[in-house]
Amino acid sequence: MPKLTGVSHHTIHAHPEHCVNQVATRLVASSEIVAVFNEERFPYHHDSGQTLLKRSPDGGRSWLESSRTIVLPWTETTGNWDCGFCELADGTWLVNLTVTGFFKRGIRAEQPSWSARPLTAEWGDWTWAYKLQGWLGTFVVKSTDRGQSWSQPIPVNVRPLKHGGCRLGCWQLPSGAILMGLYGRIRGYGEEGEGESTRSALMRSDDNGENWEYYSTLAYDPAGIIDYEEPALVRLRDGRLVCAMRTHVNPSGDAKNLVVTVSEDDGFSWTPPRWTRSSRSGTAGTSWCTDTVARPTVSGAWSQRTASPGT
């Protein structure tokens, strides 16, 4: 594996009290880099925050505070996380994200929760959220004015999945079809249980993101052992689609290396997943960077969860 040199570090966004995480970036036609990310309500990862957007005019070295917009705000009863970004051929900006809810009890508790947090003056007693909080659906929002305003959330039809979360942005094919990678389950409403492993799949929209439908399965283990999660798509110059996925094994939940699968028919069928040498232990999340103009190269980035974590 080649060793990167000349690496510099630049802050996209920081908040004095809230955790900021799950960033996804994409180069747009104006040569700016657009970043979408999650701002949590709390100083730790909770998947109940809101999606923000910022732009960089200089390749990621600086990020315009004046460009910061809230794509979809949190409310008292809902939040959102795991956002992704895509600029469509007509210039529309499309952000896909997952909406969550059920933070508090509907019935007055008769005893304390087994969880000690979240419990804050701002949001009150959310200590039951560790049992109650759930996925409400995957949605897209669109902007035709470069992020100054956003449409109402558009629901993504993930059926037959009962749970289908996104992690990164969509890709638009030359035909105009938009592909969105999801991961979820058919029998269960959450990410675990029922003895069913998580599958990765593609949703497709042929009308600029207004309506969606299940298109194909990226990877699935019918034996219920391997979870395939957080699919990361990229389209190569020769038209092939490549997808990398995070993996776990059941019943331990131990994280394994990334797998990669390839499609030569615009995403309808996929090769069996192949293990990569991404690390000697678990990896989490992948994003792709392509240079299809100057050089036919693809670069991938992922995080490594070990005693010495890194990217």
N, C-alpha and C positions, 0 to 999 in steps of 0.2 A: 504494500500500500504506500503511495507516494506521501512524503512528508511536506506539509504546507509550510511556507516560509513567508516572512514579511507580513505576518498577521497583525492587524490593529483592531482595537475594540471601540465601539461607538454606541452610546446609549440612545435607544429609540424613544423610550418613555419611562418615567419613574414617578411613583406617587409616595408621599411621605408616610401614609398610613395603610395603603392597600397593596396587596400583592398584584403584580402585573406579569402575565404569563401567556403561553400558547400563541406566540407570534407566527404569522405566515406572511411572506412577502412575494411580490410579483412585479416584474418590469412591465411598464405600460408604454403605449405608443409615443407618449411625450418624452420618453427616456427617463422619466422619474421612476423611483421605486416606491410602491405603495405597500404599507404594512398594516395589517389588521391584527388585533390582539385583544386579550381579555383583561379587564380590570375587575378584580375581585372586590367584594364588600369588606373583606377581612384581610389581615396581614398574612394570610396563608392561602394555599390552594383549596378552593371549596366548590368550584364549578357552579356558581350561582350568581355570577357577576354580569357585566355588560360588555359589548363589543365596541371598540374604538378603532379609529383609522388615522394614520399620519402619512405624510409624503416626504420623500427625500429627493432634492434636485441634483445631488452630486454623488450618486452611486452609493449612498448609505452612510456617508461620512457625517452628515448633519441632517436633522429632521425638523421640519418647519412646525413650530408650535402653533402657528396660525392655521395650519392645515388640520389640526386635531379636531375630529368630529366624533360624536357618538352615533354609531350606526344603528344600534338597537339598545335602548336604555333598559335597565332593570326596573322592576316595579316592586311593590310590597309583596306580591305573590308569585312573581316569575323572575327568572334570570336567564342568561344565555351564555354559551361557551363553545369552544372548539370551532372557531370561525375560519373561513377560507375566502380567498379573493380571486376574481377572474374578470379581465376586461374583454368584453365581447367584441365581435367584428364591427358592430355599428357604434362602438364607443361607450356602450352602457357598462357601468360597473355593477358586478353581481357579487354579493357576499352571501355565502351559505353558512348556517350556524345551527346549533342545537338549543332548544328551549327546555327549561326545567322548571319545576314547581313543587308544591307540597312541602313547605318548609316548617310549618307549625301544626300542632294538633288541632283537629276540629272539635274534639271533646276535651274538656278540662281534665288534665292529668291528675291521677290519684296518688302518684308517687314520682320521685325525681327520675329523670332520664339516666340511662347508663353512661351517656356522653356528657362531658362537662362544657362543651362548646359546640357551636357559637352561642354566646350569651353576652350581648352588648347593649349599651344604652341606646344606640341608634336603631337597631333592628329587633331588640327584645330577645325572648327566649326561643332560640332555634335548636336547642339541644336534642330535640327529637328528629331533626332533619336526617340524621345518620340512618334512621329506619324508614322515614317517610319520603324523602326527596326522590323524585323520579323524572324520567324523560317524558316530555309532553309532545315532542315532535321535532322534526328537522324542517327548517324553513329557509327561504332565500329572500333577500331584500335587494332592490335595484335602485340605482341612481343614474340619471341622465345629465347631471350637472357636476360631475367629478366629485361627488361626495358631499355636496353642500346640503342636499336633501335626499331622503330615502323613501321608497314606497312602503306601504303596509306589508307585513310579513306574508309571504306566499307559501302555503303548505306544500311539502314534498310528499307525494304518495309513495311510501316505501313498502306497501303490501306486496307479497304476503308476510313481510317481516312485521313482528309486533314491536320490535325495538330496532332502530337504525340510526346510529350517530355518525356524523361527519367529523373530519379532522383537518383537512386541507382543502384548497380551492378546486373549482371545476376546471375542465378543459373543453374548449370548443373545437370541433372538427371543421375541416374545410367545407363540409356540407351544411354547416350551421347548427348541427346537433350539439347539444351540451351534455357532457358526461360528468357525473358526480359520484365519487367513491364514498361508500358507506360501510359500516360494519354493524352487525346485529344478529338477531335470532328470530326464528319463526315461532317457536313454541313459548318462549319466555318473554316477559315484559322488561326484564333488566339485562345486565351484562353477564350475569351468572345464574346458575340453577337449572333444574329440570334435566340435568345430565346432558345438556346440549351445548356443544362448542360454538364459538362465535364464527360466523362466516363474513367474508368481505364480498361486496357486490357493487354493481354500477346501476345508478338511476340515470335515465335519459330524458331530455326535453328537446322537442323539435320546434317549439314556439317561443324561443328566447327566454325560457325559464318560467313561463306562466303555468305550465302543467308538466308533471313528471310521472314516470312509470319505471318499474323494475325492468332492467334491460338484460343483465347477465350476472353470473356468479364468477367472482374473481378466484376465490379459493374457499374450500370447505372440507373439513374432515368428518365424514359420516360416523367414524368410530368415536367421536366425541373427545378426542385427546388434545388436538392442536387447535388453539384459537388463532384466527387470522384477523388482525385488527388494523385500524388507522391506515387504509390504503392511500398510497401516494402515487399519483399518475404523472406521466410525462409522455409527450408525443415526439418521436424522433423525426429527423428530416426525411427518412425513407418511408414515413407513414406508419411505422409500427408504434404500438402503445406499450409502454413498460410500466409495471406497477410493483412497488415495493410495499411490504406489509410487516407490521410488528407481530410477533408471535409469543404465545405462552403455551404451556402444556398443563393438562389437567390430570389428577385433581389438585396438584400442589400449587398451580398458578405460576410456576417458575418461568421466568422470561428466557427466551431463546433468541438466536440470531434472526436477523431480517430474512425474509424470503422475497424472491423476485419472480414474476410471471410476465409473459409476453403475449400480445395479440397482434395478428396480422390482418384482421378483418374489422377494424374500427371498434373493437371492444366487445364483439358478440361472443367470441370463444377465446379461451386462454390456455396456455401451456400449463402443465402441472407445475406447482411452485417449486423453486429450487432454493436451497439454503445458500446464504452468502457467508463470507468470512468477515462480517461487519464488526465483530468483536469476539472475545473469548467468553463473554457472558451476555446478560440481557441488554437489549437495546430498546429505545422508546422513541418512536416518531421518526419520520423521514421527510425531507423536502428535496426537490430537484431543482437544479439550475441548468438551463440549456443555452448553448451558444450555437445556433443553427445558421448564423450568417457568416461569421468570420471563420469558425472552425466547427467541424461536426463532433462536438464534445458534449458530454453530459456529466455533471458533478452532482453527487448526492451528499447530504449532511444528515446526521442523526445524533442523538444523545446516548450516552453509555452510562448505565446505572451500576456502578461498581464501587469498591472502596475508594477509588480515585476517579470520580465521575468527570465527564467531559463531553465535548462535541467533536 
